[in-house]
Amino acid sequence: MKAKIILMAIGIVVFAFGIIFYLQGNSMVGPTSSFMYSNPKWIVNGQWIAVGGALILAAGLGISLRRPKS
């Protein structure tokens, strides 16, 4: 039960950071003094980080679906 919650929480946090990095790369969010602001490299990095977070979240959900509730 704890592994499911921990994986899901980590997945949500990593996914959120990926979205924030993506938006900073697109000049939509964050301070203009940030090195990520309006940087195309962080658009791609943010997408991959968000995908990684989604996979971690899916792993946590998969664990919850596999284990029988007792």
PyMOL Python script that loads the backbone (N, CA, C, O; Angstrom):
from pymol import cmd

cmd.read_pdbstr("""\
ATOM      1  N   MET A   1       0.816  -1.193   0.000  1.00  0.00           N
ATOM      2  CA  MET A   1       0.000   0.000   0.000  1.00  0.00           C
ATOM      3  C   MET A   1       0.862   1.260   0.000  1.00  0.00           C
ATOM      4  O   MET A   1       0.554   2.229  -0.694  1.00  0.00           O
ATOM      5  N   LYS A   2       1.941   1.243   0.780  1.00  0.00           N
ATOM      6  CA  LYS A   2       2.814   2.416   0.841  1.00  0.00           C
ATOM      7  C   LYS A   2       3.554   2.637  -0.469  1.00  0.00           C
ATOM      8  O   LYS A   2       3.748   3.776  -0.896  1.00  0.00           O
ATOM      9  N   ALA A   3       3.966   1.550  -1.104  1.00  0.00           N
ATOM     10  CA  ALA A   3       4.708   1.686  -2.365  1.00  0.00           C
ATOM     11  C   ALA A   3       3.844   2.351  -3.425  1.00  0.00           C
ATOM     12  O   ALA A   3       4.332   3.161  -4.213  1.00  0.00           O
ATOM     13  N   LYS A   4       2.567   2.010  -3.443  1.00  0.00           N
ATOM     14  CA  LYS A   4       1.639   2.596  -4.405  1.00  0.00           C
ATOM     15  C   LYS A   4       1.528   4.096  -4.184  1.00  0.00           C
ATOM     16  O   LYS A   4       1.609   4.877  -5.132  1.00  0.00           O
ATOM     17  N   ILE A   5       1.343   4.491  -2.947  1.00  0.00           N
ATOM     18  CA  ILE A   5       1.174   5.911  -2.630  1.00  0.00           C
ATOM     19  C   ILE A   5       2.455   6.683  -2.910  1.00  0.00           C
ATOM     20  O   ILE A   5       2.407   7.792  -3.442  1.00  0.00           O
ATOM     21  N   ILE A   6       3.587   6.112  -2.558  1.00  0.00           N
ATOM     22  CA  ILE A   6       4.872   6.786  -2.781  1.00  0.00           C
ATOM     23  C   ILE A   6       5.131   6.951  -4.280  1.00  0.00           C
ATOM     24  O   ILE A   6       5.524   8.031  -4.723  1.00  0.00           O
ATOM     25  N   LEU A   7       4.915   5.898  -5.058  1.00  0.00           N
ATOM     26  CA  LEU A   7       5.129   5.989  -6.507  1.00  0.00           C
ATOM     27  C   LEU A   7       4.184   7.000  -7.152  1.00  0.00           C
ATOM     28  O   LEU A   7       4.590   7.769  -8.023  1.00  0.00           O
ATOM     29  N   MET A   8       2.944   6.995  -6.726  1.00  0.00           N
ATOM     30  CA  MET A   8       1.982   7.939  -7.293  1.00  0.00           C
ATOM     31  C   MET A   8       2.341   9.380  -6.938  1.00  0.00           C
ATOM     32  O   MET A   8       2.226  10.273  -7.777  1.00  0.00           O
ATOM     33  N   ALA A   9       2.773   9.609  -5.706  1.00  0.00           N
ATOM     34  CA  ALA A   9       3.159  10.964  -5.289  1.00  0.00           C
ATOM     35  C   ALA A   9       4.388  11.443  -6.061  1.00  0.00           C
ATOM     36  O   ALA A   9       4.430  12.584  -6.521  1.00  0.00           O
ATOM     37  N   ILE A  10       5.382  10.574  -6.200  1.00  0.00           N
ATOM     38  CA  ILE A  10       6.583  10.926  -6.959  1.00  0.00           C
ATOM     39  C   ILE A  10       6.221  11.196  -8.417  1.00  0.00           C
ATOM     40  O   ILE A  10       6.718  12.150  -9.014  1.00  0.00           O
ATOM     41  N   GLY A  11       5.368  10.369  -8.985  1.00  0.00           N
ATOM     42  CA  GLY A  11       4.941  10.557 -10.370  1.00  0.00           C
ATOM     43  C   GLY A  11       4.239  11.887 -10.582  1.00  0.00           C
ATOM     44  O   GLY A  11       4.479  12.565 -11.580  1.00  0.00           O
ATOM     45  N   ILE A  12       3.373  12.264  -9.649  1.00  0.00           N
ATOM     46  CA  ILE A  12       2.660  13.533  -9.766  1.00  0.00           C
ATOM     47  C   ILE A  12       3.626  14.708  -9.675  1.00  0.00           C
ATOM     48  O   ILE A  12       3.519  15.663 -10.444  1.00  0.00           O
ATOM     49  N   VAL A  13       4.571  14.641  -8.737  1.00  0.00           N
ATOM     50  CA  VAL A  13       5.538  15.740  -8.577  1.00  0.00           C
ATOM     51  C   VAL A  13       6.427  15.867  -9.811  1.00  0.00           C
ATOM     52  O   VAL A  13       6.646  16.973 -10.305  1.00  0.00           O
ATOM     53  N   VAL A  14       6.938  14.747 -10.308  1.00  0.00           N
ATOM     54  CA  VAL A  14       7.809  14.785 -11.493  1.00  0.00           C
ATOM     55  C   VAL A  14       7.032  15.282 -12.709  1.00  0.00           C
ATOM     56  O   VAL A  14       7.560  16.058 -13.505  1.00  0.00           O
ATOM     57  N   PHE A  15       5.786  14.842 -12.858  1.00  0.00           N
ATOM     58  CA  PHE A  15       4.956  15.305 -13.964  1.00  0.00           C
ATOM     59  C   PHE A  15       4.726  16.813 -13.871  1.00  0.00           C
ATOM     60  O   PHE A  15       4.794  17.513 -14.881  1.00  0.00           O
ATOM     61  N   ALA A  16       4.454  17.313 -12.673  1.00  0.00           N
ATOM     62  CA  ALA A  16       4.227  18.749 -12.485  1.00  0.00           C
ATOM     63  C   ALA A  16       5.480  19.556 -12.824  1.00  0.00           C
ATOM     64  O   ALA A  16       5.390  20.606 -13.459  1.00  0.00           O
ATOM     65  N   PHE A  17       6.648  19.067 -12.400  1.00  0.00           N
ATOM     66  CA  PHE A  17       7.889  19.762 -12.744  1.00  0.00           C
ATOM     67  C   PHE A  17       8.112  19.769 -14.251  1.00  0.00           C
ATOM     68  O   PHE A  17       8.560  20.773 -14.805  1.00  0.00           O
ATOM     69  N   GLY A  18       7.807  18.666 -14.913  1.00  0.00           N
ATOM     70  CA  GLY A  18       7.948  18.614 -16.363  1.00  0.00           C
ATOM     71  C   GLY A  18       7.063  19.638 -17.057  1.00  0.00           C
ATOM     72  O   GLY A  18       7.496  20.292 -18.006  1.00  0.00           O
ATOM     73  N   ILE A  19       5.835  19.781 -16.593  1.00  0.00           N
ATOM     74  CA  ILE A  19       4.926  20.776 -17.172  1.00  0.00           C
ATOM     75  C   ILE A  19       5.451  22.187 -16.925  1.00  0.00           C
ATOM     76  O   ILE A  19       5.410  23.032 -17.819  1.00  0.00           O
ATOM     77  N   ILE A  20       5.942  22.441 -15.719  1.00  0.00           N
ATOM     78  CA  ILE A  20       6.489  23.772 -15.413  1.00  0.00           C
ATOM     79  C   ILE A  20       7.697  24.075 -16.290  1.00  0.00           C
ATOM     80  O   ILE A  20       7.816  25.181 -16.817  1.00  0.00           O
ATOM     81  N   PHE A  21       8.593  23.106 -16.452  1.00  0.00           N
ATOM     82  CA  PHE A  21       9.774  23.322 -17.294  1.00  0.00           C
ATOM     83  C   PHE A  21       9.372  23.571 -18.744  1.00  0.00           C
ATOM     84  O   PHE A  21       9.949  24.420 -19.423  1.00  0.00           O
ATOM     85  N   TYR A  22       8.376  22.819 -19.209  1.00  0.00           N
ATOM     86  CA  TYR A  22       7.878  23.007 -20.569  1.00  0.00           C
ATOM     87  C   TYR A  22       7.324  24.423 -20.750  1.00  0.00           C
ATOM     88  O   TYR A  22       7.622  25.091 -21.739  1.00  0.00           O
ATOM     89  N   LEU A  23       6.527  24.865 -19.801  1.00  0.00           N
ATOM     90  CA  LEU A  23       5.943  26.203 -19.894  1.00  0.00           C
ATOM     91  C   LEU A  23       7.005  27.297 -19.788  1.00  0.00           C
ATOM     92  O   LEU A  23       6.887  28.335 -20.439  1.00  0.00           O
ATOM     93  N   GLN A  24       8.029  27.079 -18.984  1.00  0.00           N
ATOM     94  CA  GLN A  24       9.122  28.053 -18.915  1.00  0.00           C
ATOM     95  C   GLN A  24       9.880  28.113 -20.233  1.00  0.00           C
ATOM     96  O   GLN A  24      10.262  29.194 -20.682  1.00  0.00           O
ATOM     97  N   GLY A  25      10.096  26.974 -20.848  1.00  0.00           N
ATOM     98  CA  GLY A  25      10.769  26.955 -22.145  1.00  0.00           C
ATOM     99  C   GLY A  25       9.977  27.686 -23.217  1.00  0.00           C
ATOM    100  O   GLY A  25      10.551  28.241 -24.154  1.00  0.00           O
ATOM    101  N   ASN A  26       8.657  27.685 -23.078  1.00  0.00           N
ATOM    102  CA  ASN A  26       7.779  28.382 -24.016  1.00  0.00           C
ATOM    103  C   ASN A  26       7.487  29.821 -23.608  1.00  0.00           C
ATOM    104  O   ASN A  26       6.630  30.462 -24.215  1.00  0.00           O
ATOM    105  N   SER A  27       8.161  30.334 -22.617  1.00  0.00           N
ATOM    106  CA  SER A  27       8.007  31.715 -22.135  1.00  0.00           C
ATOM    107  C   SER A  27       6.604  31.994 -21.604  1.00  0.00           C
ATOM    108  O   SER A  27       6.104  33.110 -21.748  1.00  0.00           O
ATOM    109  N   MET A  28       5.972  31.019 -21.004  1.00  0.00           N
ATOM    110  CA  MET A  28       4.627  31.211 -20.494  1.00  0.00           C
ATOM    111  C   MET A  28       4.586  31.413 -18.991  1.00  0.00           C
ATOM    112  O   MET A  28       3.639  32.008 -18.477  1.00  0.00           O
ATOM    113  N   VAL A  29       5.584  30.935 -18.284  1.00  0.00           N
ATOM    114  CA  VAL A  29       5.569  30.976 -16.826  1.00  0.00           C
ATOM    115  C   VAL A  29       6.992  31.189 -16.328  1.00  0.00           C
ATOM    116  O   VAL A  29       7.955  30.805 -16.991  1.00  0.00           O
ATOM    117  N   GLY A  30       7.114  31.795 -15.171  1.00  0.00           N
ATOM    118  CA  GLY A  30       8.420  31.958 -14.548  1.00  0.00           C
ATOM    119  C   GLY A  30       9.043  33.307 -14.777  1.00  0.00           C
ATOM    120  O   GLY A  30       8.581  34.088 -15.608  1.00  0.00           O
ATOM    121  N   PRO A  31      10.100  33.578 -14.032  1.00  0.00           N
ATOM    122  CA  PRO A  31      10.782  34.867 -14.183  1.00  0.00           C
ATOM    123  C   PRO A  31      11.587  34.927 -15.484  1.00  0.00           C
ATOM    124  O   PRO A  31      12.123  33.919 -15.942  1.00  0.00           O
ATOM    125  N   THR A  32      11.661  36.105 -16.059  1.00  0.00           N
ATOM    126  CA  THR A  32      12.405  36.258 -17.316  1.00  0.00           C
ATOM    127  C   THR A  32      13.905  36.117 -17.112  1.00  0.00           C
ATOM    128  O   THR A  32      14.648  35.952 -18.079  1.00  0.00           O
ATOM    129  N   SER A  33      14.360  36.178 -15.857  1.00  0.00           N
ATOM    130  CA  SER A  33      15.798  36.050 -15.587  1.00  0.00           C
ATOM    131  C   SER A  33      16.238  34.587 -15.501  1.00  0.00           C
ATOM    132  O   SER A  33      17.432  34.316 -15.374  1.00  0.00           O
ATOM    133  N   SER A  34      15.296  33.638 -15.568  1.00  0.00           N
ATOM    134  CA  SER A  34      15.623  32.221 -15.470  1.00  0.00           C
ATOM    135  C   SER A  34      16.338  31.741 -16.736  1.00  0.00           C
ATOM    136  O   SER A  34      16.032  32.190 -17.840  1.00  0.00           O
ATOM    137  N   PHE A  35      17.281  30.833 -16.563  1.00  0.00           N
ATOM    138  CA  PHE A  35      18.000  30.292 -17.726  1.00  0.00           C
ATOM    139  C   PHE A  35      17.100  29.386 -18.563  1.00  0.00           C
ATOM    140  O   PHE A  35      17.423  29.098 -19.715  1.00  0.00           O
ATOM    141  N   MET A  36      15.989  28.937 -18.010  1.00  0.00           N
ATOM    142  CA  MET A  36      15.059  28.089 -18.751  1.00  0.00           C
ATOM    143  C   MET A  36      14.039  28.896 -19.546  1.00  0.00           C
ATOM    144  O   MET A  36      13.398  28.360 -20.450  1.00  0.00           O
ATOM    145  N   TYR A  37      13.883  30.155 -19.227  1.00  0.00           N
ATOM    146  CA  TYR A  37      12.864  30.987 -19.849  1.00  0.00           C
ATOM    147  C   TYR A  37      13.192  31.202 -21.319  1.00  0.00           C
ATOM    148  O   TYR A  37      14.287  31.655 -21.650  1.00  0.00           O
ATOM    149  N   SER A  38      12.266  30.884 -22.190  1.00  0.00           N
ATOM    150  CA  SER A  38      12.399  31.049 -23.634  1.00  0.00           C
ATOM    151  C   SER A  38      13.603  30.285 -24.194  1.00  0.00           C
ATOM    152  O   SER A  38      14.321  30.778 -25.065  1.00  0.00           O
ATOM    153  N   ASN A  39      13.805  29.076 -23.676  1.00  0.00           N
ATOM    154  CA  ASN A  39      14.912  28.233 -24.102  1.00  0.00           C
ATOM    155  C   ASN A  39      14.332  26.956 -24.720  1.00  0.00           C
ATOM    156  O   ASN A  39      13.745  26.142 -24.007  1.00  0.00           O
ATOM    157  N   PRO A  40      14.489  26.769 -26.032  1.00  0.00           N
ATOM    158  CA  PRO A  40      13.889  25.595 -26.697  1.00  0.00           C
ATOM    159  C   PRO A  40      14.361  24.259 -26.134  1.00  0.00           C
ATOM    160  O   PRO A  40      13.638  23.266 -26.214  1.00  0.00           O
ATOM    161  N   LYS A  41      15.555  24.224 -25.572  1.00  0.00           N
ATOM    162  CA  LYS A  41      16.056  22.983 -24.992  1.00  0.00           C
ATOM    163  C   LYS A  41      15.153  22.531 -23.837  1.00  0.00           C
ATOM    164  O   LYS A  41      14.939  21.335 -23.641  1.00  0.00           O
ATOM    165  N   TRP A  42      14.633  23.486 -23.085  1.00  0.00           N
ATOM    166  CA  TRP A  42      13.791  23.133 -21.939  1.00  0.00           C
ATOM    167  C   TRP A  42      12.370  22.784 -22.346  1.00  0.00           C
ATOM    168  O   TRP A  42      11.621  22.228 -21.543  1.00  0.00           O
ATOM    169  N   ILE A  43      11.989  23.094 -23.558  1.00  0.00           N
ATOM    170  CA  ILE A  43      10.703  22.613 -24.060  1.00  0.00           C
ATOM    171  C   ILE A  43      10.778  21.093 -24.194  1.00  0.00           C
ATOM    172  O   ILE A  43       9.883  20.376 -23.745  1.00  0.00           O
ATOM    173  N   VAL A  44      11.846  20.616 -24.811  1.00  0.00           N
ATOM    174  CA  VAL A  44      12.035  19.174 -25.004  1.00  0.00           C
ATOM    175  C   VAL A  44      12.293  18.485 -23.665  1.00  0.00           C
ATOM    176  O   VAL A  44      11.723  17.429 -23.391  1.00  0.00           O
ATOM    177  N   ASN A  45      13.153  19.079 -22.828  1.00  0.00           N
ATOM    178  CA  ASN A  45      13.430  18.484 -21.518  1.00  0.00           C
ATOM    179  C   ASN A  45      12.153  18.369 -20.696  1.00  0.00           C
ATOM    180  O   ASN A  45      11.910  17.340 -20.066  1.00  0.00           O
ATOM    181  N   GLY A  46      11.347  19.405 -20.699  1.00  0.00           N
ATOM    182  CA  GLY A  46      10.098  19.387 -19.946  1.00  0.00           C
ATOM    183  C   GLY A  46       9.156  18.300 -20.424  1.00  0.00           C
ATOM    184  O   GLY A  46       8.484  17.654 -19.621  1.00  0.00           O
ATOM    185  N   GLN A  47       9.106  18.097 -21.736  1.00  0.00           N
ATOM    186  CA  GLN A  47       8.248  17.036 -22.274  1.00  0.00           C
ATOM    187  C   GLN A  47       8.707  15.663 -21.799  1.00  0.00           C
ATOM    188  O   GLN A  47       7.885  14.839 -21.399  1.00  0.00           O
ATOM    189  N   TRP A  48      10.013  15.412 -21.841  1.00  0.00           N
ATOM    190  CA  TRP A  48      10.528  14.109 -21.421  1.00  0.00           C
ATOM    191  C   TRP A  48      10.372  13.900 -19.923  1.00  0.00           C
ATOM    192  O   TRP A  48      10.094  12.787 -19.475  1.00  0.00           O
ATOM    193  N   ILE A  49      10.548  14.959 -19.151  1.00  0.00           N
ATOM    194  CA  ILE A  49      10.366  14.846 -17.703  1.00  0.00           C
ATOM    195  C   ILE A  49       8.899  14.549 -17.389  1.00  0.00           C
ATOM    196  O   ILE A  49       8.609  13.724 -16.523  1.00  0.00           O
ATOM    197  N   ALA A  50       7.979  15.208 -18.081  1.00  0.00           N
ATOM    198  CA  ALA A  50       6.556  14.951 -17.877  1.00  0.00           C
ATOM    199  C   ALA A  50       6.189  13.522 -18.266  1.00  0.00           C
ATOM    200  O   ALA A  50       5.395  12.881 -17.578  1.00  0.00           O
ATOM    201  N   VAL A  51       6.752  13.021 -19.351  1.00  0.00           N
ATOM    202  CA  VAL A  51       6.499  11.636 -19.760  1.00  0.00           C
ATOM    203  C   VAL A  51       7.026  10.671 -18.695  1.00  0.00           C
ATOM    204  O   VAL A  51       6.368   9.685 -18.363  1.00  0.00           O
ATOM    205  N   GLY A  52       8.197  10.959 -18.172  1.00  0.00           N
ATOM    206  CA  GLY A  52       8.750  10.119 -17.098  1.00  0.00           C
ATOM    207  C   GLY A  52       7.856  10.119 -15.868  1.00  0.00           C
ATOM    208  O   GLY A  52       7.632   9.073 -15.258  1.00  0.00           O
ATOM    209  N   GLY A  53       7.345  11.286 -15.506  1.00  0.00           N
ATOM    210  CA  GLY A  53       6.431  11.368 -14.373  1.00  0.00           C
ATOM    211  C   GLY A  53       5.149  10.599 -14.624  1.00  0.00           C
ATOM    212  O   GLY A  53       4.622   9.952 -13.719  1.00  0.00           O
ATOM    213  N   ALA A  54       4.645  10.665 -15.843  1.00  0.00           N
ATOM    214  CA  ALA A  54       3.429   9.925 -16.183  1.00  0.00           C
ATOM    215  C   ALA A  54       3.678   8.415 -16.102  1.00  0.00           C
ATOM    216  O   ALA A  54       2.801   7.665 -15.674  1.00  0.00           O
ATOM    217  N   LEU A  55       4.854   7.975 -16.505  1.00  0.00           N
ATOM    218  CA  LEU A  55       5.182   6.548 -16.417  1.00  0.00           C
ATOM    219  C   LEU A  55       5.299   6.091 -14.966  1.00  0.00           C
ATOM    220  O   LEU A  55       4.848   4.999 -14.619  1.00  0.00           O
ATOM    221  N   ILE A  56       5.902   6.919 -14.124  1.00  0.00           N
ATOM    222  CA  ILE A  56       6.003   6.591 -12.699  1.00  0.00           C
ATOM    223  C   ILE A  56       4.604   6.529 -12.081  1.00  0.00           C
ATOM    224  O   ILE A  56       4.297   5.623 -11.306  1.00  0.00           O
ATOM    225  N   LEU A  57       3.768   7.495 -12.433  1.00  0.00           N
ATOM    226  CA  LEU A  57       2.392   7.504 -11.942  1.00  0.00           C
ATOM    227  C   LEU A  57       1.639   6.258 -12.417  1.00  0.00           C
ATOM    228  O   LEU A  57       0.892   5.653 -11.648  1.00  0.00           O
ATOM    229  N   ALA A  58       1.832   5.880 -13.663  1.00  0.00           N
ATOM    230  CA  ALA A  58       1.180   4.680 -14.196  1.00  0.00           C
ATOM    231  C   ALA A  58       1.672   3.423 -13.476  1.00  0.00           C
ATOM    232  O   ALA A  58       0.897   2.494 -13.248  1.00  0.00           O
ATOM    233  N   ALA A  59       2.951   3.391 -13.119  1.00  0.00           N
ATOM    234  CA  ALA A  59       3.476   2.246 -12.371  1.00  0.00           C
ATOM    235  C   ALA A  59       2.806   2.162 -11.002  1.00  0.00           C
ATOM    236  O   ALA A  59       2.464   1.074 -10.538  1.00  0.00           O
ATOM    237  N   GLY A  60       2.623   3.307 -10.362  1.00  0.00           N
ATOM    238  CA  GLY A  60       1.926   3.309  -9.074  1.00  0.00           C
ATOM    239  C   GLY A  60       0.485   2.860  -9.200  1.00  0.00           C
ATOM    240  O   GLY A  60      -0.019   2.130  -8.347  1.00  0.00           O
ATOM    241  N   LEU A  61      -0.179   3.289 -10.255  1.00  0.00           N
ATOM    242  CA  LEU A  61      -1.558   2.860 -10.488  1.00  0.00           C
ATOM    243  C   LEU A  61      -1.608   1.376 -10.831  1.00  0.00           C
ATOM    244  O   LEU A  61      -2.541   0.676 -10.437  1.00  0.00           O
ATOM    245  N   GLY A  62      -0.613   0.900 -11.560  1.00  0.00           N
ATOM    246  CA  GLY A  62      -0.557  -0.521 -11.913  1.00  0.00           C
ATOM    247  C   GLY A  62      -0.386  -1.390 -10.689  1.00  0.00           C
ATOM    248  O   GLY A  62      -0.961  -2.476 -10.610  1.00  0.00           O
ATOM    249  N   ILE A  63       0.398  -0.926  -9.737  1.00  0.00           N
ATOM    250  CA  ILE A  63       0.566  -1.679  -8.501  1.00  0.00           C
ATOM    251  C   ILE A  63      -0.762  -1.769  -7.750  1.00  0.00           C
ATOM    252  O   ILE A  63      -1.097  -2.806  -7.177  1.00  0.00           O
ATOM    253  N   SER A  64      -1.508  -0.670  -7.764  1.00  0.00           N
ATOM    254  CA  SER A  64      -2.777  -0.680  -7.039  1.00  0.00           C
ATOM    255  C   SER A  64      -3.801  -1.580  -7.719  1.00  0.00           C
ATOM    256  O   SER A  64      -4.678  -2.125  -7.048  1.00  0.00           O
ATOM    257  N   LEU A  65      -3.710  -1.744  -9.012  1.00  0.00           N
ATOM    258  CA  LEU A  65      -4.650  -2.595  -9.721  1.00  0.00           C
ATOM    259  C   LEU A  65      -4.293  -4.084  -9.604  1.00  0.00           C
ATOM    260  O   LEU A  65      -5.172  -4.943  -9.674  1.00  0.00           O
ATOM    261  N   ARG A  66      -3.015  -4.381  -9.429  1.00  0.00           N
ATOM    262  CA  ARG A  66      -2.578  -5.769  -9.374  1.00  0.00           C
ATOM    263  C   ARG A  66      -2.827  -6.417  -8.018  1.00  0.00           C
ATOM    264  O   ARG A  66      -3.148  -7.603  -7.953  1.00  0.00           O
ATOM    265  N   ARG A  67      -2.686  -5.670  -6.953  1.00  0.00           N
ATOM    266  CA  ARG A  67      -2.804  -6.246  -5.618  1.00  0.00           C
ATOM    267  C   ARG A  67      -4.256  -6.395  -5.206  1.00  0.00           C
ATOM    268  O   ARG A  67      -5.043  -5.455  -5.322  1.00  0.00           O
ATOM    269  N   PRO A  68      -4.603  -7.559  -4.733  1.00  0.00           N
ATOM    270  CA  PRO A  68      -5.981  -7.740  -4.243  1.00  0.00           C
ATOM    271  C   PRO A  68      -6.156  -7.017  -2.913  1.00  0.00           C
ATOM    272  O   PRO A  68      -5.261  -7.010  -2.068  1.00  0.00           O
ATOM    273  N   LYS A  69      -7.316  -6.417  -2.749  1.00  0.00           N
ATOM    274  CA  LYS A  69      -7.606  -5.713  -1.509  1.00  0.00           C
ATOM    275  C   LYS A  69      -8.078  -6.733  -0.477  1.00  0.00           C
ATOM    276  O   LYS A  69      -8.944  -7.566  -0.741  1.00  0.00           O
ATOM    277  N   SER A  70      -7.484  -6.638   0.691  1.00  0.00           N
ATOM    278  CA  SER A  70      -7.878  -7.598   1.743  1.00  0.00           C
ATOM    279  C   SER A  70      -8.359  -6.894   2.976  1.00  0.00           C
ATOM    280  O   SER A  70      -8.728  -7.544   3.954  1.00  0.00           O
TER     281      SER A  70
END
""", "prot")
cmd.dss("prot")
cmd.show_as("cartoon", "prot")
cmd.util.cbc("prot")
cmd.orient("prot")
